């Protein structure tokens, strides 16, 4: 007996709504036509990756920054409409963004 069957036995009157399941699975990040620019710099001798050029909502870009930092297990920040990731992760970031459906342009080497 799985969890759904147990819940039906405990709460026979409750109906599970399908809309809540669908919204939790989908990311609601706005995709754009212009490419996001992914560039590499060194600041104080340490490598960083910068993403810029997103013209959607700021909260979507912050959400994207948090997701990238979590998936790559690195530090970073969001400042001045730019995502700054510690380290040179251009290839991995570009692959993750292409999976999500973004156009990405590599700049700087």
DSSP file (Angstrom, degrees, kcal/mol; ACC not computed):
  #  RESIDUE AA STRUCTURE BP1 BP2  ACC     N-H-->O    O-->H-N    N-H-->O    O-->H-N    TCO  KAPPA ALPHA  PHI   PSI    X-CA   Y-CA   Z-CA
    1    1 A X              0   0    0      0, 0.0     2,-0.1     0, 0.0     0, 0.0   0.000 360.0 360.0 360.0 120.1    0.0    0.0    0.0
    2    2 A X     >  -     0   0    0      1,-0.1     4,-1.9     4,-0.0     5,-0.2  -0.259 360.0 -95.6 -86.0 177.5    1.6    3.2   -1.1
    3    3 A X  H  > S+     0   0    0      1,-0.2     4,-2.5     2,-0.2     5,-0.2   0.861 120.6  55.5 -62.6 -39.7    1.3    6.7    0.5
    4    4 A X  H  > S+     0   0    0      1,-0.2     4,-2.0     2,-0.2    -1,-0.2   0.905 108.5  47.9 -63.2 -41.1   -1.5    7.8   -1.8
    5    5 A X  H  > S+     0   0    0      2,-0.2     4,-2.0     1,-0.2    -1,-0.2   0.892 110.8  51.6 -66.3 -39.4   -3.7    4.9   -0.9
    6    6 A X  H  X S+     0   0    0     -4,-1.9     4,-2.1     1,-0.2    -2,-0.2   0.908 109.8  49.4 -63.7 -41.6   -3.1    5.4    2.8
    7    7 A X  H  X S+     0   0    0     -4,-2.5     4,-2.9     1,-0.2    -1,-0.2   0.880 108.8  52.8 -65.2 -37.5   -4.1    9.1    2.5
    8    8 A X  H  < S+     0   0    0     -4,-2.0    -1,-0.2     1,-0.2    -2,-0.2   0.876 109.9  49.0 -64.7 -36.7   -7.3    8.1    0.7
    9    9 A X  H  < S+     0   0    0     -4,-2.0     3,-0.4     1,-0.2    -2,-0.2   0.888 116.0  42.5 -69.3 -38.0   -8.1    5.7    3.5
   10   10 A X  H  < S+     0   0    0     -4,-2.1     2,-0.4     1,-0.3    -2,-0.2   0.888 129.6  25.6 -75.0 -39.2   -7.5    8.3    6.1
   11   11 A X    ><  +     0   0    0     -4,-2.9     3,-0.8    -5,-0.2    -1,-0.3  -0.716  65.9 167.2-127.0  79.4   -9.2   11.2    4.3
   12   12 A X  T 3  S+     0   0    0     -3,-0.4    -1,-0.1    -2,-0.4    -3,-0.1   0.767  76.7  54.0 -68.2 -24.2  -11.8    9.7    1.9
   13   13 A X  T 3  S+     0   0    0      2,-0.0    -1,-0.2     0, 0.0     2,-0.2   0.680  86.2  99.5 -83.4 -17.0  -13.5   13.1    1.3
   14   14 A X    <   -     0   0    0     -3,-0.8     2,-0.5    -7,-0.2    -3,-0.1  -0.507  57.0-158.5 -77.6 135.3  -10.3   14.9    0.2
   15   15 A X        -     0   0    0     -2,-0.2     2,-0.4     0, 0.0    -2,-0.0  -0.963  16.3-131.6-112.8 125.1   -9.7   15.3   -3.6
   16   16 A X        -     0   0    0     -2,-0.5     2,-0.4     1,-0.0    -2,-0.0  -0.601  22.2-134.0 -75.4 128.9   -6.1   15.9   -4.7
   17   17 A X     >  -     0   0    0     -2,-0.4     4,-0.6     1,-0.1     3,-0.2  -0.687   6.3-152.6 -87.4 136.6   -5.9   18.8   -7.1
   18   18 A X  H  > S+     0   0    0     -2,-0.4     4,-1.7     1,-0.2     5,-0.1   0.748  88.2  68.3 -77.3 -25.6   -3.8   18.3  -10.2
   19   19 A X  H  > S+     0   0    0      1,-0.2     4,-2.0     2,-0.2    -1,-0.2   0.854  96.4  52.7 -67.5 -34.4   -3.0   22.0  -10.6
   20   20 A X  H  > S+     0   0    0     -3,-0.2     4,-1.3     1,-0.2    -1,-0.2   0.850 108.0  51.7 -69.6 -32.5   -0.8   22.2   -7.5
   21   21 A X  H  X S+     0   0    0     -4,-0.6     4,-1.0     1,-0.2    -2,-0.2   0.898 110.5  48.1 -69.1 -39.2    1.2   19.2   -8.8
   22   22 A X  H  X S+     0   0    0     -4,-1.7     4,-1.5     1,-0.2     3,-0.3   0.892 109.7  50.9 -70.0 -39.9    1.9   20.8  -12.1
   23   23 A X  H  < S+     0   0    0     -4,-2.0    -1,-0.2     1,-0.2    -2,-0.2   0.834 107.2  53.8 -70.1 -30.6    3.0   24.2  -10.8
   24   24 A X  H  < S+     0   0    0     -4,-1.3    -1,-0.2     1,-0.2    -2,-0.2   0.800 109.3  49.0 -73.6 -26.5    5.5   22.7   -8.4
   25   25 A X  H  < S+     0   0    0     -4,-1.0     2,-0.3    -3,-0.3    -2,-0.2   0.843 100.6  73.1 -80.7 -33.8    7.2   20.8  -11.2
   26   26 A X  S  < S-     0   0    0     -4,-1.5     2,-0.4     2,-0.0     0, 0.0  -0.596  73.7-136.5 -88.1 140.7    7.6   23.6  -13.7
   27   27 A X        -     0   0    0     -2,-0.3    -3,-0.1     2,-0.1    -2,-0.0  -0.791   9.4-151.1 -87.4 136.7   10.0   26.5  -13.3
   28   28 A X        +     0   0    0     -2,-0.4     2,-0.4    -5,-0.1    -1,-0.1  -0.193  43.4 142.0-103.0  42.0    8.4   29.8  -14.2
   29   29 A X        -     0   0    0      1,-0.1     2,-0.4    31,-0.1    -2,-0.1  -0.710  53.9-120.7 -85.6 131.6   11.6   31.5  -15.4
   30   30 A X        -     0   0    0     -2,-0.4     2,-0.3    27,-0.1    26,-0.1  -0.562  23.5-144.6 -75.3 126.7   10.9   33.8  -18.4
   31   31 A X        -     0   0    0     -2,-0.4     2,-0.3    71,-0.0    71,-0.1  -0.675  15.8-155.9 -91.4 147.9   12.9   32.8  -21.5
   32   32 A X        -     0   0    0     -2,-0.3    71,-0.3     2,-0.2     4,-0.1  -0.765  22.5-132.4-122.4 165.4   14.2   35.5  -23.8
   33   33 A X  S    S+     0   0    0     -2,-0.3     2,-0.1     2,-0.1    -1,-0.1   0.855  86.0  77.3 -84.5 -38.4   15.3   35.8  -27.4
   34   34 A X  S    S-     0   0    0      1,-0.1    69,-0.3    19,-0.1    -2,-0.2  -0.451  90.9-106.9 -72.2 144.6   18.5   37.6  -26.9
   35   35 A X        -     0   0    0     -2,-0.1     2,-0.4    67,-0.1    69,-0.3  -0.405  23.8-120.5 -73.6 148.9   21.5   35.5  -25.6
   36   36 A X  E     -a  104   0A   0     67,-3.1    69,-2.8    -4,-0.1     2,-0.5  -0.746  30.5-127.1 -82.5 133.2   22.8   35.7  -22.1
   37   37 A X  E     -aB 105  52A   0     15,-3.0    15,-2.1    -2,-0.4     2,-0.6  -0.728  22.6-167.5 -89.5 125.4   26.4   36.7  -22.1
   38   38 A X  E     +aB 106  51A   0     67,-2.8    69,-2.5    -2,-0.5     2,-0.3  -0.948  17.5 169.4-114.8 112.4   28.8   34.3  -20.2
   39   39 A X  E     -aB 107  50A   0     11,-2.7    11,-3.2    -2,-0.6     2,-0.4  -0.866  26.7-134.7-129.1 161.6   32.2   35.8  -19.7
   40   40 A X  E     + B   0  49A   0     67,-0.8     2,-0.3    -2,-0.3     9,-0.2  -0.912  27.6 164.1-116.2 135.2   35.3   35.0  -17.7
   41   41 A X  E     - B   0  48A   0      7,-2.3     7,-2.7    -2,-0.4     2,-0.5  -0.926  30.4-131.7-140.4 166.6   37.4   37.4  -15.7
   42   42 A X  E     - B   0  47A   0     -2,-0.3     2,-0.5     5,-0.2     5,-0.2  -0.995  20.6-174.2-120.6 126.9   40.1   37.5  -13.0
   43   43 A X  E >  S- B   0  46A   0      3,-2.5     3,-1.7    -2,-0.5    -2,-0.0  -0.983  76.1 -12.8-122.5 122.5   39.6   39.7  -10.0
   44   44 A X  T 3  S-     0   0    0     -2,-0.5    -1,-0.1     1,-0.3     3,-0.1   0.847 129.8 -56.1  55.3  36.5   42.4   40.0   -7.5
   45   45 A X  T 3  S+     0   0    0      1,-0.2     2,-0.4    -3,-0.0    -1,-0.3   0.429 115.5 111.6  82.0  -0.7   44.0   36.9   -9.1
   46   46 A X  E <   -B   43   0A   0     -3,-1.7    -3,-2.5    41,-0.0    -1,-0.2  -0.887  67.8-119.4-111.5 137.7   40.9   34.7   -8.7
   47   47 A X  E     +B   42   0A   0     -2,-0.4    40,-2.3    -5,-0.2     2,-0.3  -0.469  33.3 177.2 -76.2 142.2   38.8   33.5  -11.6
   48   48 A X  E     -BC  41  86A   0     -7,-2.7    -7,-2.3    38,-0.2     2,-0.4  -0.974  22.6-140.1-138.4 154.8   35.1   34.4  -11.8
   49   49 A X  E     -BC  40  85A   0     36,-2.8    36,-3.0    -2,-0.3     2,-0.4  -0.966  19.0-160.3-114.5 131.0   32.3   33.7  -14.3
   50   50 A X  E     -BC  39  84A   0    -11,-3.2   -11,-2.7    -2,-0.4     2,-0.5  -0.942   6.1-165.6-117.9 131.7   29.9   36.5  -15.0
   51   51 A X  E     +BC  38  83A   0     32,-2.6    32,-2.4    -2,-0.4     2,-0.3  -0.963  23.9 152.2-112.9 128.6   26.4   36.2  -16.6
   52   52 A X  E     +BC  37  82A   0    -15,-2.1   -15,-3.0    -2,-0.5    30,-0.1  -0.951  33.2  71.0-148.3 167.0   24.7   39.3  -17.9
   53   53 A X        +     0   0    0     28,-0.5     2,-0.5     1,-0.3    -1,-0.1   0.587  53.7 143.9 100.4  12.7   22.2   40.4  -20.5
   54   54 A X        -     0   0    0     27,-0.4    -1,-0.3     1,-0.1   -19,-0.1  -0.741  25.2-175.5 -85.2 127.6   19.0   38.9  -18.9
   55   55 A X        +     0   0    0     -2,-0.5    -1,-0.1   -21,-0.1     3,-0.1   0.102  50.1  93.6-113.7  23.6   16.1   41.3  -19.6
   56   56 A X  S    S-     0   0    0      1,-0.2     2,-0.1   -26,-0.1   -27,-0.0  -0.028  90.1 -43.4 -91.4-158.1   13.3   39.5  -17.6
   57   57 A X     >  -     0   0    0      1,-0.1     4,-1.6    -2,-0.0     3,-0.3  -0.411  48.1-128.4 -71.9 146.6   12.2   40.1  -14.1
   58   58 A X  H  > S+     0   0    0      1,-0.2     4,-2.3     2,-0.2     5,-0.2   0.870 108.2  56.5 -63.8 -37.8   14.9   40.5  -11.4
   59   59 A X  H  > S+     0   0    0      1,-0.2     4,-2.0     2,-0.2    -1,-0.2   0.846 105.4  52.2 -66.6 -31.3   13.4   37.9   -9.2
   60   60 A X  H  > S+     0   0    0     -3,-0.3     4,-2.2     2,-0.2    -1,-0.2   0.895 109.8  48.6 -67.4 -39.5   13.6   35.3  -12.0
   61   61 A X  H  X S+     0   0    0     -4,-1.6     4,-2.2     2,-0.2    -2,-0.2   0.879 111.3  49.8 -68.4 -37.4   17.3   36.2  -12.5
   62   62 A X  H  X S+     0   0    0     -4,-2.3     4,-2.4     2,-0.2    -1,-0.2   0.897 110.2  51.0 -65.0 -40.0   17.9   35.8   -8.7
   63   63 A X  H  X S+     0   0    0     -4,-2.0     4,-2.1     1,-0.2    -2,-0.2   0.901 110.4  49.0 -62.8 -41.7   16.1   32.5   -8.8
   64   64 A X  H  X S+     0   0    0     -4,-2.2     4,-2.4     2,-0.2    -2,-0.2   0.889 109.5  52.6 -64.5 -40.2   18.3   31.4  -11.7
   65   65 A X  H  X S+     0   0    0     -4,-2.2     4,-2.4     1,-0.2    -2,-0.2   0.920 109.6  48.4 -61.9 -44.5   21.5   32.5   -9.8
   66   66 A X  H  X S+     0   0    0     -4,-2.4     4,-2.1     1,-0.2    -1,-0.2   0.905 111.5  50.0 -63.8 -41.1   20.5   30.5   -6.7
   67   67 A X  H  X S+     0   0    0     -4,-2.1     4,-2.6     2,-0.2    -1,-0.2   0.906 111.2  48.5 -65.0 -41.7   19.8   27.4   -8.8
   68   68 A X  H  X S+     0   0    0     -4,-2.4     4,-2.3     1,-0.2     5,-0.2   0.925 111.6  49.2 -64.0 -44.6   23.2   27.7  -10.6
   69   69 A X  H  X>S+     0   0    0     -4,-2.4     5,-1.5     1,-0.2     4,-1.0   0.881 113.3  47.9 -63.0 -37.4   25.1   28.1   -7.4
   70   70 A X  H  <5S+     0   0    0     -4,-2.1     3,-0.2    -5,-0.2    -2,-0.2   0.932 112.9  46.3 -69.3 -45.9   23.3   25.1   -5.9
   71   71 A X  H  <5S+     0   0    0     -4,-2.6    -2,-0.2     1,-0.2    -1,-0.2   0.855 119.6  40.0 -67.1 -34.5   23.9   22.8   -8.8
   72   72 A X  H  <5S-     0   0    0     -4,-2.3    -1,-0.2    -5,-0.2    -2,-0.2   0.592 101.5-133.9 -89.2 -11.2   27.6   23.8   -9.2
   73   73 A X  T  <5 +     0   0    0     -4,-1.0     2,-0.3     1,-0.2    -3,-0.2   0.923  63.4 121.0  56.7  48.5   28.1   23.8   -5.4
   74   74 A X      < -     0   0    0     -5,-1.5    -1,-0.2    -6,-0.2     2,-0.2  -0.845  63.0-105.6-132.2 169.2   30.0   27.1   -5.5
   75   75 A X        +     0   0    0     -2,-0.3    11,-2.5    11,-0.1     2,-0.3  -0.468  47.4 136.8 -89.9 167.4   29.7   30.6   -4.1
   76   76 A X  E     -D   85   0A   0      9,-0.2     2,-0.3    -2,-0.2     9,-0.2  -0.977  31.0-133.3 174.8-176.7   28.5   33.6   -6.0
   77   77 A X  E     -D   84   0A   0      7,-2.4     7,-2.9    -2,-0.3     2,-0.5  -0.947  14.6-124.6-152.9 171.3   26.4   36.7   -5.9
   78   78 A X  E     +D   83   0A   0     -2,-0.3     2,-0.4     5,-0.2     5,-0.2  -0.962  41.5 155.4-125.3 110.9   23.8   38.8   -7.7
   79   79 A X  E >   -D   82   0A   0      3,-2.0     3,-1.4    -2,-0.5    -2,-0.1  -0.998  60.9  -4.9-139.1 140.1   24.8   42.5   -8.2
   80   80 A X  T 3  S-     0   0    0     -2,-0.4    -1,-0.1     1,-0.3     3,-0.1   0.848 127.4 -54.0  50.4  45.3   23.8   45.1  -10.8
   81   81 A X  T 3  S+     0   0    0      1,-0.2   -28,-0.5   -29,-0.1   -27,-0.4   0.815 117.1 111.8  58.1  34.0   21.8   42.7  -12.9
   82   82 A X  E <   -CD  52  79A   0     -3,-1.4    -3,-2.0   -30,-0.1     2,-0.6  -0.990  62.3-139.6-133.4 143.3   24.7   40.3  -13.2
   83   83 A X  E     -CD  51  78A   0    -32,-2.4   -32,-2.6    -2,-0.4     2,-0.6  -0.914  18.8-162.9 -99.8 126.1   25.3   36.9  -11.7
   84   84 A X  E     -CD  50  77A   0     -7,-2.9    -7,-2.4    -2,-0.6     2,-0.4  -0.950   6.0-171.8-113.7 117.8   28.8   36.4  -10.4
   85   85 A X  E     -CD  49  76A   0    -36,-3.0   -36,-2.8    -2,-0.6     2,-0.4  -0.915  25.8-121.0-110.7 133.1   30.0   32.8   -9.9
   86   86 A X  E    S+C   48   0A   0    -11,-2.5   -38,-0.2    -2,-0.4   -11,-0.1  -0.601  78.3  17.4 -75.3 124.4   33.3   32.0   -8.2
   87   87 A X  S    S-     0   0    0    -40,-2.3     2,-1.0    -2,-0.4    -2,-0.1  -0.277 100.3 -64.4 104.6 169.0   35.5   30.0  -10.5
   88   88 A X        +     0   0    0      1,-0.1     3,-0.1    -2,-0.1    -2,-0.1  -0.781  66.7 142.5 -96.6  93.4   35.7   29.2  -14.2
   89   89 A X     >  +     0   0    0     -2,-1.0     4,-2.7    -4,-0.1     5,-0.3  -0.111  19.3 128.9-121.3  32.7   32.5   27.3  -14.8
   90   90 A X  H  > S+     0   0    0      1,-0.2     4,-2.7     2,-0.2     5,-0.2   0.914  73.9  47.2 -58.7 -46.7   31.6   28.6  -18.3
   91   91 A X  H  > S+     0   0    0      1,-0.2     4,-2.0     2,-0.2    -1,-0.2   0.923 115.5  44.3 -64.4 -44.5   31.1   25.3  -19.9
   92   92 A X  H  > S+     0   0    0      2,-0.2     4,-2.3     1,-0.2    -1,-0.2   0.902 115.0  48.8 -66.9 -41.0   29.0   23.8  -17.2
   93   93 A X  H  X S+     0   0    0     -4,-2.7     4,-2.6     1,-0.2     5,-0.2   0.914 110.9  50.2 -65.7 -42.7   26.9   27.0  -16.8
   94   94 A X  H  X S+     0   0    0     -4,-2.7     4,-2.1    -5,-0.3    -1,-0.2   0.888 110.8  49.6 -64.0 -37.9   26.3   27.1  -20.6
   95   95 A X  H  X S+     0   0    0     -4,-2.0     4,-1.8    -5,-0.2    -1,-0.2   0.920 111.9  48.2 -66.0 -43.1   25.2   23.5  -20.6
   96   96 A X  H  X S+     0   0    0     -4,-2.3     4,-1.3     1,-0.2    -2,-0.2   0.904 113.1  47.5 -63.6 -41.5   22.8   24.0  -17.7
   97   97 A X  H  X>S+     0   0    0     -4,-2.6     5,-2.5     1,-0.2     4,-0.7   0.865 109.6  52.7 -69.7 -35.7   21.3   27.2  -19.4
   98   98 A X  H ><5S+     0   0    0     -4,-2.1     3,-0.5     1,-0.2    -1,-0.2   0.862 105.4  55.5 -67.8 -34.2   20.9   25.4  -22.7
   99   99 A X  H 3<5S+     0   0    0     -4,-1.8    -1,-0.2     1,-0.2    -2,-0.2   0.857 107.1  50.7 -62.3 -34.6   19.0   22.6  -21.0
  100  100 A X  H 3<5S-     0   0    0     -4,-1.3    -1,-0.2    -5,-0.1    -2,-0.2   0.640 125.4-103.9 -78.4 -15.0   16.6   25.2  -19.6
  101  101 A X  T <<5S+     0   0    0     -4,-0.7    -3,-0.2    -3,-0.5     2,-0.2   0.549  72.4 139.1 105.6   9.9   16.1   26.7  -23.1
  102  102 A X      < -     0   0    0     -5,-2.5     2,-0.5    -8,-0.1    -1,-0.3  -0.537  52.7-125.4 -84.1 151.5   18.2   29.9  -22.9
  103  103 A X        -     0   0    0    -71,-0.3   -67,-3.1   -69,-0.3     2,-0.4  -0.855  32.9-166.8 -89.9 131.0   20.4   31.1  -25.7
  104  104 A X  E     -a   36   0A   0     -2,-0.5     2,-0.5   -69,-0.3   -67,-0.2  -0.969  12.0-161.9-126.9 137.4   24.0   31.6  -24.3
  105  105 A X  E     -a   37   0A   0    -69,-2.8   -67,-2.8    -2,-0.4     2,-0.4  -0.976  14.9-140.1-119.0 128.0   26.9   33.5  -25.9
  106  106 A X  E     -a   38   0A   0     -2,-0.5     2,-0.4   -69,-0.2   -67,-0.2  -0.734  22.7-176.5 -90.1 131.3   30.5   32.8  -24.7
  107  107 A X  E     +a   39   0A   0    -69,-2.5   -67,-0.8    -2,-0.4    -2,-0.0  -0.983  49.0  31.8-128.4 137.4   32.7   35.9  -24.5
  108  108 A X              0   0    0     -2,-0.4   -68,-0.2   -69,-0.2    -1,-0.2   0.975 360.0 360.0  87.7  72.4   36.4   36.1  -23.6
  109  109 A X              0   0    0     -3,-0.1    -1,-0.1   -70,-0.1    -2,-0.1   0.435 360.0 360.0  91.4 360.0   38.5   33.2  -24.6
